[in-house]
Amino acid sequence: MTIQNEVVIITGASSGIGAATAKLLAQKGAKLVLGARRAAKLTQLVADITATGGQAIYQVMDVTKPADNQALVQLAKDKYGRVDAIFLNAGLMPNSPLSALEVDKWQAMVDVNLKGVLNGIAAVLPEFKAQKFGHVITTSSVAGLKAYPGGAVYGATKWAVRDLMEVLRMESAQEGTHIRTATIYPAAIQSELLQTIDDKTTLQGMQQVYETYQIAPERVANVVAFTIDQPADTNISELTIGPTDQPW
């Protein structure tokens, strides 16, 4: 398998890991279909990619809306004729202690981090089953591997994605649809995640961790490219990535 000419959808593409991955895959010759909520950032990202000879289009969308996910897949088919891979990367992390009862933010994390992944899978799976190939990649978190105070609901959504992706891999193998999966577990990566945290104590602790250890989102982009670039008969299910010096 080679990234050249692969048609790749990326959600949560307007910043951080999504934007870094889009730029790297474009450099390697992929044809990109980018989705996120912020039109201005998507416009600039596509302009940057095309200015350097890459191929990219975008659509403003919300991963919590099934119709938006379906429209993004349809856009890829209309423009490029197919979908080879989808990187389900959108996520929220408004952490707080459970006792703070930030129930609205619990619901938002479930809607984006879990239902958003399910919506993306539901939109693309019929295409992958029909063509008998495809690649589903998701951004989980080290919070999907280890529990920590303040991260109960965020971690729960990321643990759920871990199970979801493993079952998708197993069922694809049983059904002979040749769909590959990869779940990525980043630790402290430079992004906008902390901007959604309102709980002051939680935010202070997370800021200290990130300011001390964070590495660039391009490091995760390299891992995404690595998974896509494997031969079609090879599935890399899980990859954990983080700063060398962070004791996560």
N, C-alpha and C positions, 0 to 999 in steps of 0.2 A: 504494500500500500504506500502511496505517496500523497502528500498534501496538495501537490500541484493539481489544479482543476477540481478539487473536492468542493462540493457545495455544503457550506456549514452555516447553520443558524446559531446565533448567540443571543440569549436573553440577558437582561441586566447588562447591556453592552455599553452604556453611556459613560462609564467610569471604571476605575479600579481594575480588577481582574478581567472583566469583560472587555473593556477598551484595550487593555494591553494584549489580550489574546487576539482580538480582532486585527490589531496592527501586525502582530507576528505572523499570523496565518496568512494575511494578505501579502506580506513579504515573501512567503513561501509559495504563493501562487493559488491560494484558495479563493473561491468565489463566496463572498460573505453576504448573509442576510441578517441584519442587526435589528434587535428590538429592545425598547426601553420606554420609559414614560416621558423623558425630557427631549423634546424635539431639537432644541438648540444644540445640545451636546451631541446628539446623533448626527445632526447636519455637519457639525465641525469635524467629527470623527470620520465620516464618509469623505468629506473634502480632503482631509489629511491623507487618507488611504489612496484616493484616486489621484491626488497630486504626485504621488510617488509611483504611479503605475499599477496600483492594486485595483481590485474589483470589489465593490461593496454597494449595497443598497440598504435602506432602512425603512422601518415602519414604526410609528409611535404605537405602543401597546402596553397593556397591563396584564401581567401573567396570572392575576387572579380571575380574569375573565376568559372562559373557555373559547369564546368566539374570536378573541384577539389572538390567541395561540393558533387557532385554525387559520386565521387570515394570514399569519406570518408564514406558515407552511405553504399556503396557497401562493403567496408572493414568491417564495423560492421556486415553486414549480412553474409559475408563469414566466419568471425571468430566466431561470437556468434549467428548467425541465425536470428537476429531481431534487431530492435532499439526500446527502450522504451522511451527515452528522448533525447532531443538535447538542449545544452546550447550554444546559439549563443552569444559569448562574445567578439569577436574581435572588436577593436575600436581604433580610432585615435582622438587626440584633439589638433591639431596645431592652437590654438586660435590666433586671431589678430583682430584689428578693421576692419570693412568693408572697410574703406577708405584706408587701406594698400593695398587693391586689390591683396591679395595673392590667385589668382584665381586657381592656380594649387593645392593648399592645400584645397580649397573649394571642388574641384572635388575629391580629395583623400578622404575627409571625407564622401562625398556622396557615393563614391564607396565602402568604407569599412563599414561605420556605418549604411547605409541604404541598398544599393544594396547587401552588404554582408549578411545581415539578410534575404533579399528576396531570395537570392541564396540558403541559408540554408533551408529556408522553402520550396522552390521549389523542393529541393533534397529529403527532408524527407516526405513531405506531401503525396505523393502517397503511401508510406509504411504505414503511420498512417491511411489513409483512408481505405486501404485494410484490415488492421488488426482491425480496429475500436477501436483503442486506441493509445495514445501517448501523449507526453508532450513537448511543445516548451517553452523554457525559454530564455529570452534575458536580456542583460545588457543595460539599457538605462542610465539615469543620472538625478540628480536633475535639470540639464540643460534642461531636457525634461519636467520639471514641471514649471520652473521659468526662465525668461529671465535675462541676465546680459550683460553689455558691454564687447565686445571682444569675446563673445561666440555665435554670431549670427548663423553662419553656423553649428557649432557643435550642438548648441541647436536645430536648425531646423531639423537636422537628427534625434536627439533623440525624439523630438516631433512627428516626422513622425513614428518612431518605436512604440511609444505609441498608436497611432491610428491604425496602422497595426495590432498590437497584439490584441487589443480589438475587431476589426472586425473579426480576425481569430477565436477568442473565440466565438463570436456571430454566425458566419456561421457554425462552428462545431456543436454548440448546435442545430441549425436549421436542419442541415444535419444528425444529429444523429451519428456522427463519434466518439464522446466521447474524442475528443482531448482537453487536458488541456493546458492552457497558463499561464505564469507568467512573468511579466515585473518588473525588479528590478531597482530602482533609487538610486544609491550610491551618496553620497556627497564626502568629501575628504578621499579617500582611498589610501593607499600606493601602488603605481604602477609606470609604466614607461611612463604614459601619458604626463607628462610635458616635456619629452625629445624631443618631436616633435615641441615644441613651439620655433619659432625663433624671434618673435617680442619681443624686450627687455623689454619694459614697461609691456606688458601683462605677460611675463614670471616672471618678478620680483613680480608682484602682486599675481600671482598664487603660486609662491614658498613660499611667506609669509603665505598664507592661509594654504598650505599643511604642511609647517614646524610647524605651530602653532597647527593644529587640526588633522592631518591625523591619521587614525586608520588602523590596519593591514587588509590585504585582507581576512584573515581567518574569519573575521566578516561577510563578504559577503558570503563566502563559507557556513557558518552556515545557512544563509537564503536560499540559493539554496537547501541545503539538506532538510530543513524544508518543502519547497514546494513539493519536490519530494516525501517526506515521508507521504503526506496526503492520505487519502482514495481515491480510483479512482472516487468516486462520488462527490469529493470536489475540487473546483477550487479556488486557491488564485491568483487573477488577478494581483495585484500590491503591491509592497513592497518598501517603502522608507527607506533607511538606511544611517546613517552617524554618525559622532562623537557627543556625547552628548553635548559637549561644543561649537560646531560650529553653529553660527546663520544663517544657510542656509535657 
